[in-house]
Amino acid sequence: SQLAALDARTAQALTKILLDFNRPECITAFMAALKSKDAGVRLLAASGLAAQRAGITADKARLDQMVTAFREVGVSEQEGVVLDRIYWALSVPSAQLGSVFDTFMAIFDKRLENRRGGALASDGAEISAYEFFRTPGIVAALSPPQKEQLVKALATFLRFDAQRYTTPNLNFIEVDRLQRLLDGAEEIIVALVGSVKGGDIRGSLAAGHTPDQVLQQANLWVGDAKTNQPGALNAVPWNVNIGAP
């Protein structure tokens, strides 16, 4: 319980030992280490909890404890690599989806708030979250209100990432991240909305289209605020505002 108060180097060393040990007895220490001021310690702690996920999800009280800890940390986490591990640790079986959904949404909301506030570059953390929601059975386990909530978050991520993708001279790493994010978001949206016809971002990416053409496909989903042209997700029951602001 004192891990969060240790200096970074000592805390990292101890947390790494616990991660290597990889035993259920380490879970409480990992949860304490999540509160460290050092990103390296938080990364190791989240990785440790992810490694113990099977045992944690079998114990409702322990799962709730982990989810609460991740929600407290995740909404203020600035390091994408740590958030990646948090999302991974929260990727529970569909039967436990109700325990983690609100925490995913709380972190998504904070991330989108940061993007609206001017955080333009994409660190790719949501790739891991998208992998979870792409898992067979997860979308089917969502209630209609949860589906609407997820669609609204994904629509806004999609719009931000499609716009960012049109930025000239992005480095290869960010281009790769953006393509994976756009691919993942659209796949989940298609699974959520069924036969509703929107854009085809994945087809556009596969065909090697220009970033502006990819953005046009995103607008077919979320609408174009400049022209007030609606997209597929602006209608009932998804109710996304035009342009996914």
N, C-alpha and C positions, 0 to 999 in steps of 0.2 A: 504493500500500500504506500510505501515511501518512494517508489520509483519516480513519480512525477516531480519529486523535490530534489532528486540527485542532479549533479552536473551532467551535461549531455553525454560526454564520453563514457562515464561510468554507467549511466542509465542505458546507453546503447549496448554496452558490453553485457550487462546483466540481462537485458531483454533478449539479446541474441542467444545467450546461453539457454534461457527459458524456451525460446523458439526451437532451438536444436533439441532440447529435452522433450518438447511436444507432448505434454501430458495434461490430462484434465485438471490436475492440481494447479496448473499455471494460469487458468482462465481468470481468476480474480486479479492476479498480478498484471495480466495483459490489459484488463479493463482499467486498472489504475494508471498504467503506462500511457493509455490513450490521452490522458490529460497533460502529458509532458509538453513543455514549450518547444522541445526539439522535434522537428519533422521526422528525423531518422528513427527516433524512439516510437513515435506514433505509427510510422510505417511498419515497424517490426511488431508492434502490439496488434495492429489490425491484421497483419499476416498470421500472427499466432492464433487469433480468434477465428480467422478463416480456416486454419488447419484443424481447429477443434469444432468446426461447424456441425458435423454429423452428430456428435455427442450433445452439443448445445441445443440443437433443434429437437432432440428427443426429450428435453426437459423444459416444459413450458415456462416455469419460473425463471430458469437460467436464460432462456431465449429472450424473454421480456426484459431481463436485466441487460443483456447485450444490446438489444435494440434501443433501449433508452440511452445507454452509453453512446452508441453510434449517432443517435439523433442529436444529442448535446454537442458532440464533437463535430459531426459532419456539417452542420449548418454554418459553422464558422471556419471550417478547414479551407485553407488557401492553396494547399499543395495538391496538384492533380494526381500525383503518384500515390498519395495517401488516400485520397478519395477513391481511386481505382480499387485499392485493397478493401476499403470500407464497403463499396458496392459488392465486391466479390464475397465478402464475409456475410453480407445480407442476402445472398442468393440462395434462399432456402427452398425446399420442396414446395410444390403448389399447395399442399395441405396447410402449410404455415404462412401462406401468402398474406393472410389478414394481419399477421403479427408485424410484418415488415413494410407493407404498402405505404402507410402514412409516413414512415421515416424516409422512404425513397422520395415521396412527393415533397416532404419538407426540405430535403436537400436540393431537389430539383428547383423548387421555388426560390431558394436562396441563390443558387447558381444562376438562374435566369435574372434575378434581381441584380446580380453582379454584372451580367452581360448588358442589361439595360443601363447600368451605371457607367458603361464605357469599357468594360473588359472585353476587348475585341478578339484577341488571339485565343485559339482553342487548345487546351491541354489534353484533350482526348479522354478525360476521365470517364465520361458517360459511355464509352465503348463497352466497359464492363457491365454497366447497368443495362445497356441494350441487350447484351448477351443473355442476361437473366430473363428479360421480358420476351426474348425470342425463344426461350426454352419451351418445348412442347408442353401444353397443359397450363401454362401460366396465364396467358390471355383469357383462356376459357374459364379460368377460376375467378376472374374479376366480375364484380357486380356492374350493372349499367352506370351508376354514378362514378364508380372507380374508372371505368373505361372512358367516360367523358373527361374526367380529371386528367388521366394519362394522355389522352389525345391532345388536350389543350397545352400540356407541357411539351409534348413531342413536337407539336406544330410550331411552337415558339423556338425551340432548339433548332428545328429544321430551317426556319427562316433565318436565324442568326448564322447558322453554319453555311447555308447556301449563299448568303450575302458575303460572308467572310471569304468563301471560295473564289469569289470574283476579284479579290484583292490582287493586284499585280505583284509578281516577284516573291510569292510565298516560298519558303524553303520546302524541300521535298518531304521532310518529316511532318510538317503541318498539313500539307496537301494530302498525304496519306491518311492522317488522322481525320481530316474533314470528309474524305471520301468514305471512310469506314463509318463515321458518324451518320452521314446522309443515308448510306445504305441501310444501316441498322434502324434508324428512325422510320424510314419509309416502310421497311419490312414489317415493323410492329404496327404502324398505322394501317397498312393493308389488312393485317390480321384482325385489327380492331373494327374496321369499318365494313368488312365483307365486300359486297358487290359494288359499293360506291366507287365511281370512277374519278380519280384525281390525276396527278401527274405520273410520270415514269422516270423518276430520278435515276433509279438503278439501271434502266435501259440506256439512258442518256450517258451515264458514266461509262457503261460497258462499251458504248459506241465511240467513246473518245470525244464527245461533244465539248464545245467551249464552256467555260464556267458560266457565261451569260445564258447559254442554252439550258444548263443545269438549273440555274435560278428560275428560268421560265417554267420549268417543270415543277419546281417547288411552289411557285405562285399558283399553279393549277390546283394545288392542295390548300394553301393558306390564303390565297387571294393577294391582290396587289393594291396596297394602300395608296399608291400614287395615282392610279387610274380608278380606284374604287371598284375594281373588277373582282367579284367574289370567286372563291375557290370551293372545292368540294367539302371542305371542313367547316365552312362558314354557315352551313345550313343546320337545321335540327337533325339529329339530336346532339350534334357535336358542339355547335354554338361558339366556334372560334371567331373572335373578332377579325374583320378583314385585315390582312397583313400580319396577323398573329403578333400584335405589339407586346 
